[in-house]
Amino acid sequence: MKNVIQILIFLCSTLHLSAQGSYFDASILKDPTGYKLRPGDRIKVFVQGEDDCTAESDLSSDGSINLPYIGDIRVIGKNKKDAEVTIQQAYVNELIFARPKVILSIIKYTERVVFLTGSVNRKGPYVFPPEVEAMNIIEVIARAGGFNDIAKKNRVYVTRTFFDETGNPTNTKTYEVDVEALSSGLNSSTSSRRFWIYPGDRIEVPERLL
């Protein structure tokens, strides 16, 4: 009986720790369907049992990779499994293989960064983890070492550039964020306790008047 109780305690502890992990962290947004391939990612593709069909390269600006016998295949915006299915189907459609088994590996992720300036302990770029889509501003600043002693926490500026479907910039907007209020929970609603930061954003923390 004692052993059963110990096992139950261990399982409960494990579940609690899992719930505290980054996937369940309310300050981090992840795509529930998995990481989506982006231009600049370096990937390796091979067909099981067909050594001459192995290819490794960076995804082009339009998210394509050139593969033996079938040419350029666009896999941007697909997760690993969907990209493998797309490539397998291309080999079937071109009558190269009847039932190919394609395996795709991500060798290197393209970096997506947020830039921090002003009164933070670590200025410069902060690189988002590959699978993260967005992060609460409180979390980003904490990972940059937090505010320094003269930071004006109630007036932080976030500059964001918007792009069209072809990747050309269309507009730039600057937001003023009261991070102090967000941190202390002074905002009334749960949704207003977060301000999401996306890759490419610039965070400027001014100094307060002494």
N, C-alpha and C positions, 0 to 999 in steps of 0.2 A: 504493500500500500504506500509506503514511504517513497519507493522508487517512482510510482505512478504520479504522486503529488509533485515530485521533483521535475518529472518530465513535463507536466502541465505548466508548472511555473516557468520552465525554460521556453516552452512554446509561446506562452503569453508574453514573455520578455522579448522574444524574437519578433513577434508581430508588432509589439510596441515600437521597437527600434526601426522596423521596416516602415512603419507609419511616419516615423520622424525623418526618414531619408528624403533625398532631394525630390524623388518622384512625387511624394505626398506633401511636399513643402508648399504651403499656400503662396509663398513669395516667389515661386519659380513656375513658369509655364513650359510644359513640354508637349510635343505633338504625341497624342496617345497612339498613333499608328506607327511611330518610330521615326528615326532620322531620315530626312529627305535629301537626296543627292543634290549638290550645288555645283555651279561652275567653279573650277579650280580644285575640286576634290581629286585626289589621285586614287584611281581604282585599278584593280586587277581582275580580269575576267578570264576564265578558262572553261572549256568543255571537258567534262570527265571522260578520260580515255582518248582524248584527241589533243595531243601535245602541240600540234601545229596551229591550234586555234586559241592559244594563249596570247593575251594582250594586256599591257599595263601602260597607262598614260593619265595625264590630267584631263578632266572633263573640259571641253572647249567652252567658249563664252555662251554658246547656245545649249550647253549641257549634253554634248554628244561625245561618243567614243567610237573610234574606227576599229572595226573587228574583222578578222580574216574571213574572206568569202562573202560577207554581207555588207561591208562598208560602214558608213556612219549610222549609229543607232542613238537616238535621243532618249536619255534616261533622267533628265533633270526633273526634280519634283517627285521622284518615285523613291519609295523605301527599297531596301536591299532585296526583299522578296519579290516585289513587283517588277523591279529592274531585271531580275533573273528570268522571270516569266516572259517579259517583253523580248529579251534576247533569245530565249528558247523558241518563242513563236516565230521570230524573224528567221532563224535557221530552218524551221519547219516550212515556213512559207516559201523560202528560196530553194526548197527541196535539197538542202545540204545534208540534214540529218532527219531521221524519222522521229526519234524520241530522245533529244539531247538533254543532258543534265548539266545546266550552267551553274557555276559557282562564282559569285562576285564578292570581292573583299575590298574594304576601304583601307587603303594604305596610309593616306594622310588626309585629314580634313582641312578645308580652306578656313583660314582664321576669320572670325567675325568679332569685331572689337567695339568697345565703347571707350570714348576718350574722356578723361577726367582732368580738370584744371582747377587752379585756385587752392582753397584751404582744405585740402585732403592730405592725408599722410603719405599716400603714394600716387603721385601724378602720373599721367601718361595713359597708355592703352590698357584696358582690361579685356582679356580674351574670354569670350563666352565659351562654356563647355559645348561640344558639338551638338548635343541633343536638345539644348535649351533654346526655346523660341523667344522668350522675354523674361525679365527679372525685375522684381520690385526695386525701386530706387534705393530703399533702405538696405537691401541685400547687396546691391552693387557697391554702394559706398562702404559698407562694412568689409567687403572683400578687398577694397582698396585701402584698407588700414583705418577707415573711419575718418571723421572730421578732425582737424587739428584744433588747438585751443582758441583760435580767433575766428573760427568759421561762423558765418551768418547762416545758421541752420534753417531759419524760417523763410529764407528767400534764395532758393537754389534754382538755377536756370538750366533748362534742358532744351537743346536745339536739335530739331529733327528735320531731315530732308525727305521729301516724298518723291517717289519715282513712278513713271508710267509702266505699262506692260513690257515695253522694250528696254527698260532700264535707264531711261533718260530722266534727269531731275525735273520735277514740275513745280515744286513749291518748298519753301523752308519756313518752319514755324518755331518760335521759342515759347516755352511754357515756364511759368513761375510756380515753383513747388515749395510748400511749407513742410519740409522733411521733419522738422521738430514736432509739429502737430501729428504727422503720420506716425512717428516713433512712439509718441506718448499716448496714442489712441484717442486724441481729443476729437477726432472726426466722428460724427454720429453713426454713419452707416458703415457696414463691413467693406463694401466696395470702394468707399472713398478713403480707406486706410491704405490703399496701394496706388502707386503711380508706376505704370509699367515702362521699363527701359528696353529698347530694342537695339540690335546691332546697328552701328552707324551713328547712334545718338552721341551728342556731346554734352557732358555735364560740367557746369561751371559753378563753383562754390565761392562766393565773394567773402571778403573779410568783414567782420562787424566793426563798428566804430568803438574804439577803446575810450 
